Amino acid sequence: MATELISLGILFLCAIIGGIIAARFKQPAVFGLLLVGAIIGPSSLNLVQDGNTIRMMADFGAILLLFVIGLEFDISKLMKLGARSILIGLLKFSIVLFFGYETTLLLGFSSKIALFVGVILSFSSTVVVIKVLEQKEMFSRKEVPLLVAVLIIEDIIAVFALTFFSGIKNSNVSLISTFEHVIFAIAILIFVYLLTMKILKYAINIILKNNHDESILTFLSLGIGALFSYFAFYLGLTPSAGAFLAGSLIASLPNAKEYGRAINPYALIFTSIFFISMGTLVDFKAVESNIPLIAALMLTIFISRFVAIGFLTFILANFKNEQPFFSSIAMMSIGEFSLLVAKESEKFGLGIDLVTITASIIFLSAILMSIGISYSENLHNALNSRLPLMARLKLERISDYIRRFFDQMEIETFFTKKLKSDSRLAFILIVLALFTFFVLRRISLVIKSNYHTLVLYAFYALSATLLLYLITLVYKRLKIVHHTLSIILTNVDNSRNLKKCTKILNNLLLILFLIFSAMLFPFAMFALNLNLWANVIPFILIIASFYYMKNLVRLIDATPSRFPSYSTAVSFAKI
C-alpha cells in the first residue's frame, strides 16, 4: 500500500511541475506532462516503481480523457459542420494514414505495425492545436473554424479506429464474425445512448428541481461515464468509446455548461495523470534504437500534412496565399488519440514500443508546430516562387470552381434541403441493409444446426429477396442524391447543361472513391492478413485516380470563365 501511495503522490506532484515547465516555455501542458513523466519513469530516475498503479491510472485517465472530449462534442454540431469540413477531415485522415503506412513498410516493418503507425500519425491533437493558437493570439484567424471542424471529425474517426482495433484483436475469429460482433455492439451502444438521452432529459429536471448542488452534477456525470464505459467493455469494445458517448450525451443536455464546470477539476486531475503515466512508459533505450524510424516519421508528418491539409484547403476551401501553409503547420502536432491507439497496440504483441515512439513524435511535432506556425508566410513565399505560373493559374481556377460548388451546397435552397434529407435517408438505408445482413446470417446459423436443409434453402431465398430489395432502395436513393448534386452544380456552372455538369460530377466522385479505396486499403491488409504483394493494389487505384483527375481538369478548363484566358493571364502577370 505504501508503494502505491508514494507512486500516486509523485504523479500528482509531477502534474504541477509539468504544467509549470510547459507554461515557462510557452508550450501546451501535454508537452510538460509527458516530459516529466519520462524523467521520473523506470527508464530514467525510476521514482515511480509501481507499474500496476501507473497502468491503472493511465487506463482510468484515458477513459476520463475521452469523456472530457465528448463533453465538448454535441451530436448536433456534426450536422452543422458541412460537407466541406467532413470531406477534408476524412481525406486528411486517409492520406496521412497511407503515407505513414507506406513509410513504415519501406523501413522493413510488418503490415500490422505499419497500420498502427499510420493511424497514430493521422490524428492531430485538439488540445495542442487550440492551446498553441490561443497562446500565439492566432485563434481569431479565419482559417481556424474550418480547422476546428476538421479536428471534430478526427475525434469521431479516432473513436471508430479504437473500436476497430479493440474488436479485431482476436485473430481466431473470422473477419465476418468480428465485423458482425462490432456492428451489433455499436448498434446496441447507440440504442442505449438514444434511450438514455430521452430518459435523462426528464430525470434531470426531477433531480435538480429543488437542488442545484454541483456535487450532484459531478457524481451524475461521472456515474453516466462509468456506466457507459463498462457497458462498452461488456460488449467487447474499448471503454473509451463508451466514455466518449457518455460525454456527448451530457453535452446534448440543456445545462451542459454546468456539467462541464462541475467535472472540470476532476477531468484536469486525471487527464494530467494520463499524460504523465504515458510519459513514464517511455523507454529511452527504445527511443535510441528507433531514431531512424522516428526521423522518417517526422519527415512523413511534415510532407503528408502539406499534401492533406495544405492542398485540400486550397482546392476545397479556396484558402489563398499563405493560408494553406498556416493550416498545414497548425495541424502538425499529434496527441491524445495517437497515444490511445499506441496503447491499444500493446494488446497485439507487435514487438515494438509504439508508446515510446508516439511520445517522442508528440514532443517533436509540438515543438515544430509551435515554432513553425509563425513562419508560414516565409514558407509560402519560398515555395510559391518555384511553382510555374501556368500551374498556379490552373490550380486557382479548379479551386475556385470546386469552392463555389461547396459554397452552393451550404446555401439553404430547395435542392440543398432535399440533398440533406435524401443523403440522411440513404445512410439509414445502408445501415439497415448491413444490419439486416448480419441478423439474417445469425438466424441462418441457427436454422442450419436445427432444421432440415430444405428449410435452410428456403430461408436463403427469402433472405436474398429481402437484401436485394434493400439494395434496390439504396441504389434508387443514391441515384436521387447524385441527380440533386448535378442540379446544384448547374447553379455553379450555368454555362453548361445538366448532362455536362453530370459528367464533371461523375469524374469528381470517381476520384474520391478511388482515393479513399487506395488510402484505406491498409485496413483491408490488416483485417484479411493479405500478402505484401497486395500492396500494389492501392497504387493501381491511385494511377486510375490521376487519369480521372486529368479528365476533370480538362472538363473544367473547357468551362467558360469570368477569368481571362491562361495566355492572357500569363502575359499580364509577366508584365
C-alpha positions as a printed NumPy array, in Angstrom:
array([[  0.   ,   0.   ,   0.   ],
       [  2.821,   2.378,   0.875],
       [  4.403,   1.965,  -2.573],
       [  1.119,   2.705,  -4.325],
       [  0.529,   5.839,  -2.248],
       [  4.072,   7.11 ,  -2.851],
       [  3.728,   6.494,  -6.613],
       [  0.385,   8.266,  -6.649],
       [  1.73 ,  11.228,  -4.667],
       [  4.709,  11.609,  -7.022],
       [  2.388,  11.554, -10.041],
       [  0.232,  14.354,  -8.6  ],
       [  3.259,  16.495,  -7.715],
       [  4.738,  15.979, -11.171],
       [  1.483,  17.157, -12.752],
       [  2.116,  20.569, -11.171],
       [  5.785,  20.585, -12.23 ],
       [  4.887,  19.565, -15.8  ],
       [  2.358,  22.387, -16.062],
       [  4.928,  24.933, -14.801],
       [  7.556,  23.715, -17.298],
       [  5.105,  23.902, -20.187],
       [  3.981,  27.42 , -19.198],
       [  7.61 ,  28.57 , -18.835],
       [  8.447,  27.603, -22.397],
       [  5.001,  28.652, -23.73 ],
       [  4.139,  25.099, -24.747],
       [  0.895,  23.116, -24.267],
       [  0.555,  21.341, -20.924],
       [  0.698,  17.962, -22.699],
       [  4.32 ,  18.641, -23.598],
       [  5.389,  19.275, -19.988],
       [  3.405,  16.34 , -18.567],
       [  4.914,  13.821, -20.977],
       [  8.409,  15.201, -20.369],
       [  8.128,  14.984, -16.577],
       [  6.625,  11.514, -16.836],
       [  9.533,  10.322, -18.979],
       [ 12.062,  11.752, -16.482],
       [ 10.543,  10.054, -13.404],
       [  9.811,   6.785, -15.237],
       [ 11.561,   3.408, -14.87 ],
       [ 13.957,   4.066, -17.768],
       [ 15.273,   7.307, -16.187],
       [ 15.154,   8.309, -12.479],
       [ 12.852,   5.4  , -11.602],
       [ 10.96 ,   7.411,  -8.977],
       [  7.682,   5.647,  -9.796],
       [  8.253,   1.926,  -9.39 ],
       [  4.733,   0.562,  -9.094],
       [  3.913,  -0.362, -12.702],
       [  0.407,  -1.611, -11.862],
       [ -0.568,   1.75 , -10.36 ],
       [  0.794,   3.575, -13.392],
       [ -1.129,   1.436, -15.846],
       [ -4.318,   1.623, -13.778],
       [ -4.11 ,   5.419, -13.666],
       [ -3.314,   5.528, -17.39 ],
       [ -6.359,   3.369, -18.176],
       [ -8.625,   5.448, -15.955],
       [ -7.143,   8.68 , -17.307],
       [ -7.74 ,   7.511, -20.894],
       [-11.406,   6.832, -20.164],
       [-11.87 ,  10.222, -18.492],
       [ -9.949,  11.959, -21.295],
       [-12.422,  10.603, -23.855],
       [-15.274,  11.594, -21.561],
       [-13.957,  15.169, -21.421],
       [-13.534,  15.287, -25.21 ],
       [-17.104,  14.032, -25.533],
       [-18.275,  16.891, -23.272],
       [-17.073,  19.297, -25.961],
       [-18.95 ,  17.452, -28.671],
       [-22.667,  17.775, -29.106],
       [-24.146,  15.467, -31.776],
       [-25.965,  18.466, -33.261],
       [-22.553,  20.047, -34.029],
       [-21.858,  17.322, -36.58 ],
       [-24.964,  18.28 , -38.525],
       [-23.692,  21.863, -38.792],
       [-20.143,  21.105, -39.977],
       [-20.936,  20.996, -43.668],
       [-19.821,  18.692, -46.483],
       [-16.55 ,  20.569, -46.974],
       [-15.33 ,  20.027, -43.4  ],
       [-16.378,  16.371, -43.361],
       [-14.667,  15.68 , -46.697],
       [-11.419,  17.41 , -45.667],
       [-11.431,  15.548, -42.348],
       [-11.949,  12.143, -43.999],
       [ -9.394,  12.804, -46.749],
       [ -6.817,  14.138, -44.298],
       [ -7.123,  11.027, -42.13 ],
       [ -6.906,   8.704, -45.157],
       [ -3.947,  10.426, -46.854],
       [ -1.798,  10.729, -43.714],
       [ -2.636,   7.114, -42.798],
       [ -1.438,   5.935, -46.214],
       [  1.777,   7.988, -46.083],
       [  2.618,   6.659, -42.619],
       [  1.738,   3.087, -43.605],
       [  3.902,   3.05 , -46.726],
       [  6.837,   4.756, -44.971],
       [  6.817,   2.13 , -42.223],
       [  6.62 ,  -0.705, -44.772],
       [  9.602,   0.732, -46.677],
       [ 11.612,   0.66 , -43.438],
       [ 11.07 ,  -3.094, -43.227],
       [  8.306,  -3.378, -40.613],
       [  5.242,  -5.642, -40.832],
       [  1.896,  -4.505, -42.234],
       [  0.288,  -4.627, -38.75 ],
       [  2.902,  -2.283, -37.286],
       [  2.616,  -0.08 , -40.393],
       [ -1.158,   0.263, -39.946],
       [ -0.843,   1.256, -36.3  ],
       [  1.853,   3.812, -37.173],
       [ -0.289,   5.208, -39.996],
       [ -3.308,   5.621, -37.692],
       [ -1.124,   7.182, -34.971],
       [  0.218,   9.817, -37.387],
       [ -3.196,  10.634, -38.868],
       [ -4.667,  12.406, -35.802],
       [ -3.867,  15.994, -34.924],
       [ -4.004,  16.99 , -31.278],
       [ -7.113,  19.024, -30.495],
       [ -5.623,  20.124, -27.154],
       [ -2.26 ,  21.211, -28.594],
       [ -3.679,  22.968, -31.684],
       [ -6.196,  25.057, -29.736],
       [ -3.783,  25.912, -26.881],
       [ -0.93 ,  26.961, -29.199],
       [ -3.227,  29.113, -31.354],
       [ -4.636,  30.793, -28.235],
       [ -1.152,  31.395, -26.768],
       [  0.099,  32.94 , -30.004],
       [ -3.101,  35.008, -30.368],
       [ -3.937,  33.372, -33.702],
       [ -7.28 ,  31.818, -32.721],
       [ -9.2  ,  34.642, -34.408],
       [ -7.788,  33.859, -37.875],
       [-10.461,  32.963, -40.418],
       [ -8.86 ,  29.543, -41.138],
       [ -9.442,  28.364, -37.55 ],
       [-13.214,  27.498, -37.711],
       [-12.577,  25.046, -40.554],
       [ -9.572,  23.536, -38.737],
       [-11.632,  23.071, -35.556],
       [-14.361,  21.352, -37.615],
       [-11.726,  19.007, -39.081],
       [-10.484,  18.235, -35.546],
       [-14.05 ,  17.305, -34.515],
       [-14.292,  14.923, -37.487],
       [-10.927,  13.409, -36.487],
       [-12.147,  12.832, -32.922],
       [-15.098,  10.827, -34.248],
       [-12.85 ,   8.832, -36.61 ],
       [-10.476,   8.132, -33.708],
       [-13.275,   6.591, -31.628],
       [-14.176,   4.299, -34.548],
       [-10.475,   3.405, -35.059],
       [-10.119,   2.448, -31.387],
       [-13.319,   0.404, -31.659],
       [-11.969,  -1.349, -34.779],
       [ -8.728,  -2.377, -33.068],
       [-10.428,  -3.451, -29.851],
       [-12.949,  -5.558, -31.783],
       [-10.498,  -7.275, -34.145],
       [ -7.774,  -8.253, -31.682],
       [ -8.959, -11.883, -31.523],
       [ -7.322, -13.458, -34.601],
       [ -9.029, -16.836, -34.075],
       [-12.42 , -15.454, -35.089],
       [-13.384, -14.987, -38.755],
       [-13.483, -11.497, -40.203],
       [-17.247, -11.587, -40.878],
       [-17.931, -12.719, -37.309],
       [-15.686,  -9.934, -35.98 ],
       [-17.442,  -7.242, -38.005],
       [-20.788,  -8.747, -37.051],
       [-19.892,  -8.522, -33.385],
       [-18.569,  -4.948, -33.678],
       [-21.612,  -3.726, -35.63 ],
       [-24.084,  -5.331, -33.189],
       [-22.145,  -3.928, -30.247],
       [-22.075,  -0.411, -31.728],
       [-25.786,  -0.65 , -32.617],
       [-26.689,  -1.673, -29.04 ],
       [-24.476,   1.068, -27.588],
       [-26.048,   3.743, -29.811],
       [-29.566,   2.452, -28.986],
       [-28.82 ,   2.697, -25.261],
       [-27.334,   6.155, -25.893],
       [-30.506,   7.422, -27.599],
       [-32.757,   5.799, -24.986],
       [-30.726,   7.268, -22.127],
       [-30.84 ,  10.697, -23.783],
       [-34.659,  10.637, -23.778],
       [-34.888,   9.4  , -20.192],
       [-32.156,  11.68 , -18.858],
       [-33.799,  14.899, -20.073],
       [-36.831,  14.133, -17.913],
       [-34.849,  12.709, -14.985],
       [-32.553,  15.742, -14.78 ],
       [-35.493,  18.093, -14.278],
       [-36.774,  15.948, -11.425],
       [-33.369,  15.516,  -9.752],
       [-32.381,  19.171,  -9.989],
       [-35.828,  20.657,  -9.4  ],
       [-35.115,  21.654,  -5.818],
       [-31.358,  21.092,  -5.639],
       [-28.666,  22.616,  -7.833],
       [-25.679,  21.435,  -5.805],
       [-22.614,  20.974,  -8.066],
       [-21.751,  17.715,  -6.335],
       [-24.937,  16.175,  -7.751],
       [-23.936,  17.26 , -11.25 ],
       [-20.437,  15.873, -10.739],
       [-21.483,  12.446,  -9.469],
       [-24.228,  12.176, -12.059],
       [-21.76 ,  12.906, -14.879],
       [-19.12 ,  10.524, -13.508],
       [-21.747,   7.848, -12.91 ],
       [-23.038,   8.019, -16.502],
       [-19.453,   7.99 , -17.8  ],
       [-18.557,   4.928, -15.705],
       [-21.708,   3.023, -16.723],
       [-21.26 ,   3.676, -20.434],
       [-17.557,   2.739, -20.233],
       [-18.394,  -0.544, -18.518],
       [-21.222,  -1.255, -20.971],
       [-18.863,  -0.713, -23.933],
       [-16.314,  -3.025, -22.293],
       [-19.052,  -5.63 , -21.652],
       [-19.951,  -5.518, -25.358],
       [-16.324,  -6.206, -26.315],
       [-15.5  ,  -2.629, -27.342],
       [-12.97 ,  -0.224, -25.904],
       [-14.255,   1.529, -22.736],
       [-13.071,   4.81 , -24.28 ],
       [-15.858,   4.589, -26.9  ],
       [-18.457,   4.369, -24.131],
       [-16.839,   7.282, -22.282],
       [-16.914,   9.426, -25.427],
       [-20.615,   8.69 , -25.984],
       [-21.343,   9.448, -22.327],
       [-19.592,  12.808, -22.655],
       [-21.518,  13.687, -25.799],
       [-24.717,  12.614, -24.022],
       [-24.047,  15.115, -21.232],
       [-23.143,  17.765, -23.851],
       [-26.554,  17.364, -25.5  ],
       [-28.413,  18.342, -22.302],
       [-29.761,  21.893, -21.929],
       [-27.499,  22.714, -18.954],
       [-24.37 ,  21.103, -20.434],
       [-22.094,  24.014, -19.446],
       [-22.912,  23.479, -15.774],
       [-21.906,  19.833, -16.069],
       [-18.685,  20.811, -17.796],
       [-17.784,  23.205, -14.979],
       [-18.623,  20.582, -12.344],
       [-16.484,  17.855, -13.88 ],
       [-13.604,  20.088, -14.977],
       [-11.465,  19.843, -11.767],
       [-11.629,  16.034, -11.798],
       [-11.02 ,  15.902, -15.535],
       [ -7.952,  18.108, -15.151],
       [ -6.514,  15.803, -12.492],
       [ -6.991,  12.515, -14.266],
       [ -6.161,  13.664, -17.785],
       [ -2.921,  15.103, -16.381],
       [ -2.224,  11.768, -14.708],
       [ -2.91 ,  10.035, -18.029],
       [ -0.25 ,  12.014, -19.896],
       [  2.258,  11.642, -17.038],
       [  1.557,   7.908, -16.866],
       [  2.107,   7.573, -20.604],
       [  5.342,   9.529, -20.172],
       [  6.561,   7.051, -17.534],
       [  6.142,   4.268, -20.099],
       [  8.726,   5.942, -22.369],
       [ 11.842,   3.808, -22.703],
       [ 14.866,   5.919, -23.682],
       [ 16.66 ,   2.82 , -24.987],
       [ 13.71 ,   2.247, -27.338],
       [ 13.992,   5.874, -28.489],
       [ 17.698,   5.381, -29.227],
       [ 17.125,   2.155, -31.169],
       [ 14.279,   3.681, -33.22 ],
       [ 15.858,   7.031, -34.164],
       [ 15.78 ,   6.241, -37.946],
       [ 12.072,   5.353, -37.704],
       [ 11.247,   8.479, -35.654],
       [ 13.178,  10.715, -38.083],
       [ 11.439,   9.136, -41.094],
       [  8.03 ,   9.521, -39.444],
       [  8.667,  13.191, -38.637],
       [  9.505,  13.794, -42.302],
       [  6.341,  11.873, -43.235],
       [  4.24 ,  14.057, -40.917],
       [  5.702,  17.192, -42.479],
       [  5.076,  16.09 , -46.087],
       [  1.7  ,  14.391, -45.544],
       [  0.277,  17.376, -43.642],
       [  1.139,  19.709, -46.528],
       [ -0.487,  17.338, -49.019],
       [ -3.523,  16.52 , -46.873],
       [ -4.187,  19.935, -45.294],
       [ -2.406,  22.492, -47.45 ],
       [ -3.543,  21.152, -50.806],
       [ -7.042,  20.172, -49.643],
       [ -7.798,  23.524, -48.024],
       [ -6.533,  25.26 , -51.173],
       [ -8.692,  23.151, -53.501],
       [-11.823,  22.65 , -51.385],
       [-11.881,  25.756, -49.158],
       [-10.116,  28.15 , -51.562],
       [ -7.566,  29.218, -48.965],
       [ -5.331,  31.85 , -50.536],
       [ -1.672,  32.932, -50.26 ],
       [ -0.105,  31.614, -47.035],
       [ -3.37 ,  30.264, -45.551],
       [ -2.789,  26.64 , -46.718],
       [  0.73 ,  26.715, -45.238],
       [ -0.546,  28.122, -41.947],
       [ -3.238,  25.407, -41.801],
       [ -0.711,  22.641, -42.523],
       [  1.651,  23.74 , -39.758],
       [ -1.205,  24.364, -37.303],
       [ -2.332,  20.711, -37.732],
       [  1.224,  19.325, -37.454],
       [  1.105,  18.095, -33.854],
       [ -0.182,  14.635, -32.942],
       [ -1.552,  13.984, -29.484],
       [ -4.032,  12.314, -27.19 ],
       [ -5.753,   9.907, -29.59 ],
       [ -2.407,   8.823, -31.025],
       [ -1.324,   7.795, -27.523],
       [ -4.559,   5.852, -27.037],
       [ -4.008,   3.959, -30.323],
       [ -0.377,   3.265, -29.355],
       [ -1.558,   1.949, -26.008],
       [ -4.126,  -0.28 , -27.785],
       [ -1.303,  -1.758, -29.927],
       [  0.252,  -3.359, -26.824],
       [ -2.556,  -5.964, -26.858],
       [ -1.388,  -7.242, -30.265],
       [  2.187,  -8.131, -29.21 ],
       [  3.79 ,  -6.344, -32.173],
       [  7.298,  -6.427, -30.695],
       [  7.809,  -2.653, -30.914],
       [  7.324,   0.057, -28.283],
       [  4.852,   2.333, -30.083],
       [  4.019,   4.246, -26.883],
       [  7.62 ,   5.459, -26.655],
       [  7.792,   6.274, -30.371],
       [  4.46 ,   8.143, -30.216],
       [  5.513,  10.157, -27.158],
       [  8.765,  11.119, -28.93 ],
       [  6.86 ,  12.244, -32.024],
       [  4.466,  14.281, -29.853],
       [  7.454,  16.163, -28.402],
       [  8.979,  16.875, -31.769],
       [  5.755,  17.668, -33.65 ],
       [  4.553,  20.039, -30.88 ],
       [  7.851,  21.94 , -30.983],
       [  7.855,  22.022, -34.79 ],
       [  4.279,  23.289, -34.862],
       [  4.82 ,  25.905, -32.149],
       [  7.927,  27.325, -33.845],
       [  6.909,  26.918, -37.478],
       [  3.441,  28.456, -37.204],
       [  4.949,  31.952, -37.152],
       [  6.879,  31.342, -40.397],
       [  4.039,  30.15 , -42.636],
       [  4.255,  33.285, -44.779],
       [  8.006,  32.809, -45.36 ],
       [  7.429,  29.198, -46.325],
       [  4.68 ,  30.227, -48.732],
       [  6.916,  32.812, -50.415],
       [  9.774,  30.32 , -50.79 ],
       [  7.672,  27.546, -52.329],
       [  5.221,  29.654, -54.312],
       [  8.005,  31.306, -56.31 ],
       [  9.14 ,  27.876, -57.523],
       [  5.716,  26.825, -58.838],
       [  5.245,  27.586, -62.555],
       [  2.787,  30.39 , -63.244],
       [  0.668,  28.283, -65.594],
       [  0.263,  25.567, -62.953],
       [ -0.707,  28.153, -60.296],
       [ -3.379,  29.642, -62.533],
       [ -4.849,  26.25 , -63.352],
       [ -4.934,  25.231, -59.698],
       [ -6.588,  28.514, -58.751],
       [ -9.267,  28.065, -61.407],
       [-10.016,  24.498, -60.291],
       [-10.059,  25.648, -56.67 ],
       [-12.465,  28.47 , -57.484],
       [-14.768,  26.049, -59.338],
       [-14.889,  23.431, -56.563],
       [-15.123,  26.047, -53.837],
       [-18.186,  27.598, -55.497],
       [-19.721,  24.103, -55.701],
       [-19.346,  23.552, -51.95 ],
       [-20.477,  27.103, -51.211],
       [-23.642,  26.415, -53.191],
       [-24.298,  23.26 , -51.111],
       [-24.12 ,  25.284, -47.894],
       [-26.775,  27.779, -49.085],
       [-30.294,  26.988, -47.853],
       [-32.292,  26.237, -51.009],
       [-34.919,  23.7  , -52.013],
       [-32.266,  21.444, -53.592],
       [-29.763,  21.647, -50.715],
       [-32.529,  20.786, -48.223],
       [-33.542,  17.897, -50.477],
       [-29.892,  16.789, -50.683],
       [-29.556,  16.668, -46.886],
       [-32.796,  14.715, -46.386],
       [-32.039,  12.244, -49.212],
       [-28.446,  11.748, -48.015],
       [-29.692,  11.088, -44.481],
       [-32.233,   8.553, -45.777],
       [-29.596,   6.859, -47.97 ],
       [-27.293,   6.487, -44.965],
       [-30.093,   4.988, -42.849],
       [-30.919,   2.501, -45.624],
       [-27.249,   1.467, -45.957],
       [-27.013,   0.867, -42.194],
       [-30.322,  -1.027, -42.255],
       [-29.159,  -3.241, -45.148],
       [-25.893,  -4.021, -43.375],
       [-27.606,  -4.728, -40.076],
       [-30.217,  -6.932, -41.808],
       [-27.454,  -8.964, -43.471],
       [-25.817,  -9.797, -40.142],
       [-29.164, -10.579, -38.473],
       [-30.119, -12.939, -41.308],
       [-26.672, -14.538, -41.171],
       [-27.053, -15.27 , -37.465],
       [-30.56 , -16.719, -37.999],
       [-29.232, -18.925, -40.836],
       [-26.639, -20.434, -38.466],
       [-29.438, -21.413, -36.058],
       [-31.554, -22.926, -38.885],
       [-28.531, -24.789, -40.263],
       [-27.915, -26.594, -36.979],
       [-31.559, -27.323, -36.034],
       [-33.648, -27.709, -39.202],
       [-33.777, -29.603, -42.493],
       [-31.706, -28.458, -45.477],
       [-34.85 , -27.511, -47.442],
       [-35.831, -25.068, -44.697],
       [-32.337, -23.543, -44.875],
       [-32.558, -23.124, -48.68 ],
       [-35.999, -21.534, -48.374],
       [-34.608, -19.121, -45.812],
       [-31.674, -18.301, -48.12 ],
       [-34.129, -17.476, -50.917],
       [-36.219, -15.198, -48.682],
       [-33.071, -13.529, -47.321],
       [-31.704, -12.916, -50.802],
       [-35.015, -11.374, -51.861],
       [-35.101,  -9.073, -48.821],
       [-31.482,  -7.981, -49.242],
       [-31.983,  -7.394, -52.953],
       [-34.992,  -5.208, -52.147],
       [-32.974,  -3.158, -49.637],
       [-30.066,  -2.802, -52.087],
       [-32.519,  -1.573, -54.723],
       [-33.834,   1.056, -52.296],
       [-30.278,   2.168, -51.504],
       [-29.437,   2.395, -55.213],
       [-32.542,   4.458, -56.008],
       [-31.869,   6.841, -53.128],
       [-28.209,   7.293, -54.1  ],
       [-29.322,   7.954, -57.667],
       [-31.607,  10.729, -56.403],
       [-28.731,  12.207, -54.369],
       [-26.486,  12.087, -57.438],
       [-29.108,  13.842, -59.57 ],
       [-29.597,  16.566, -56.936],
       [-25.838,  17.175, -56.807],
       [-25.818,  17.575, -60.596],
       [-28.589,  20.176, -60.379],
       [-26.682,  22.08 , -57.679],
       [-23.593,  22.027, -59.904],
       [-25.569,  23.641, -62.74 ],
       [-26.193,  26.608, -60.432],
       [-22.438,  26.986, -60.115],
       [-21.668,  26.345, -63.759],
       [-24.676,  27.868, -65.543],
       [-22.798,  27.865, -68.851],
       [-23.32 ,  24.093, -69.09 ],
       [-26.367,  21.929, -69.322],
       [-27.248,  19.193, -66.834],
       [-25.617,  16.425, -68.897],
       [-22.209,  18.134, -68.996],
       [-22.34 ,  19.039, -65.297],
       [-23.183,  15.422, -64.502],
       [-20.059,  14.364, -66.391],
       [-17.924,  16.67 , -64.219],
       [-19.596,  15.349, -61.073],
       [-19.022,  11.713, -62.11 ],
       [-15.306,  12.343, -62.546],
       [-15.11 ,  14.065, -59.158],
       [-16.941,  11.219, -57.398],
       [-14.785,   8.575, -59.122],
       [-11.643,  10.385, -57.989],
       [-12.867,  10.471, -54.394],
       [-13.892,   6.8  , -54.487],
       [-10.529,   5.666, -55.882],
       [ -8.532,   7.803, -53.432],
       [-10.492,   6.571, -50.403],
       [-10.188,   2.954, -51.587],
       [ -6.428,   3.329, -52.039],
       [ -5.748,   5.25 , -48.821],
       [ -7.852,   2.953, -46.606],
       [ -6.571,  -0.287, -48.176],
       [ -4.159,  -0.847, -45.218],
       [ -7.204,  -1.725, -43.078],
       [ -8.046,  -4.5  , -45.564],
       [ -4.411,  -5.661, -45.453],
       [ -4.605,  -5.843, -41.655],
       [ -8.06 ,  -7.422, -41.328],
       [ -7.632, -10.001, -44.129],
       [ -3.946, -10.641, -43.356],
       [ -3.066, -10.215, -47.04 ],
       [  0.351, -10.811, -48.571],
       [  2.577,  -7.746, -49.019],
       [  2.231,  -8.177, -52.788],
       [ -1.37 ,  -6.989, -52.371],
       [  0.084,  -3.582, -51.53 ],
       [  0.362,  -2.921, -55.28 ],
       [ -3.455,  -2.552, -55.438],
       [ -3.646,   0.946, -53.833],
       [ -1.002,   2.245, -56.257],
       [ -3.053,   0.943, -59.21 ],
       [ -6.064,   2.777, -57.761],
       [ -4.011,   5.979, -57.37 ],
       [ -2.879,   5.791, -61.028],
       [ -6.527,   5.37 , -62.067],
       [ -7.488,   8.409, -59.956],
       [ -4.847,  10.508, -61.768],
       [ -6.481,   9.577, -65.075],
       [ -9.847,  10.876, -63.885],
       [ -8.15 ,  13.967, -62.386],
       [ -6.802,  14.746, -65.841],
       [-10.308,  14.381, -67.269],
       [-11.723,  16.644, -64.531],
       [ -9.164,  19.376, -65.203],
       [ -9.866,  19.169, -68.938],
       [-13.631,  19.452, -68.369],
       [-13.277,  22.43 , -66.015],
       [-10.799,  24.094, -68.382],
       [-13.392,  23.881, -71.113],
       [-15.856,  25.809, -68.976],
       [-16.272,  29.453, -69.956],
       [-14.985,  31.516, -67.063],
       [-15.198,  35.034, -65.716],
       [-11.396,  34.881, -65.58 ],
       [ -9.232,  35.793, -68.589],
       [ -7.637,  33.022, -70.621],
       [ -4.434,  31.451, -69.367],
       [ -2.342,  33.015, -72.107],
       [ -3.739,  36.447, -71.279],
       [ -3.252,  35.896, -67.56 ],
       [  0.334,  34.714, -68.034],
       [  1.184,  37.717, -70.222],
       [ -0.414,  40.089, -67.73 ],
       [  1.424,  38.509, -64.797],
       [  4.784,  38.825, -66.6  ],
       [  4.144,  42.478, -67.283]])
